[in-house]
Amino acid sequence: MKKILLFTAFSFLLIACSSIKNTQEAINNGNYDFAINTALENLKKNKAKKGNQPYVFMIQEAFAKATAKDLDRISFLKKDQNPENIETIYGIYNNLKNRQEAIKPLLPLRILENGNEAEFNFHNYDDEIIANKNQLSDYLYLKARKLFDANNKFDYRTAFDDLEYIEKINPNFKDVRNLINIAHERGLDYVIVSMKNETQKVITKRLEEDLLNFDTYGLNDLWTVYHGYKNPKIKYDFGLELNLRDIQISPEQVREKQIIKQKEVKDGFKYLLDKDGNQVLDQEGNKIKVDKMIKVRCELYQFTQFKSSKVIGQVKYVDLNTRQIIETYPIESSFSFQHIYAKFKGDKRALEDSFLDQIALKVVLFPTNEQMIYDSGQDLKERLKSIITRNNFRN
């Protein structure tokens, strides 16, 4: 037991020493926030623990160096006077504030050897954050408005991202909310989906409507909207053509199989006899009964009704502005109908439960060719969805 306790204590000591060493290495390498976060996690457990004193010194050192580094970076970026730097400066000011807020709940942090408190030179950055937030909002707003003039879907999407960021940091700034809606509407790609039957077989209206009902696919994303039927008010960017090339339907088949099963089963009881043919009695003088086992046999005639269908086609991506084919993808789906029922001759006690279930069933009508095609279409719909999910219209 002593050995286990010593080993456990030694393991904890090694882990603690390793953590302290890693924290100091992070400071030496300029990874100040990593060092601060590591020190914070350890001090949160017990900031008054003597073994955690190194973290007090290290968090004090890392905070001072991180603050100086960030302020030097801000000073340099301001001197550069590049408007692209405004967002970076805004982010650094927020980091300065957040770093302070993470440390404040642990204060005071005492240095045990002299009873003093660790020193942190905190500063209120709210004025700087607000000033940069407004400056950044103005800059991104003007940038987004210029992108509107280009009348390009990708520019509208970039403008949308900038406007969304403004709304996040500075809600209800000017007419940003209205511009977000406009940028989104103008940045959308509209895709019209169509189906062409080249199979010389009849496709039911129900299947066509189901395949083109893209509301059930759940494919619309932030920048792509699919329509199964044209809206005359919309200019479509891309076409998705589902061309059905071949439909194969097998004949209706009934396969018969004979299975013979034998088993020993209980069939009442008999009295136990000794080797001389006398009845054996128990301690109370009663005749001992034992199960009477007999061998039973059953002939099972198993019938399997089977019919299959396969739909083969091609999915074509078309750029409607250039009338060029972007890409083609093969598509294939299948469906199988199978029904098993059985009849028997003999003693059905010889059969397993699975065969008993089959005996309870009867022959059923085969699905029509139209139903088989429709059922294949349900699988086709899932495969079409998979193709669209994996392949974008724009790179």
Beta strands, then each sheet from edge to edge (+ up, - down):
strand 1: 189-197
strand 2: 224-227
strand 3: 238-249
strand 4: 253-271
strand 5: 289-319
strand 6: 324-346
sheet 1: 2+ 1+ 3+ 5- 4+
sheet 2: 2+ 1+ 3+ 5- 6+
end
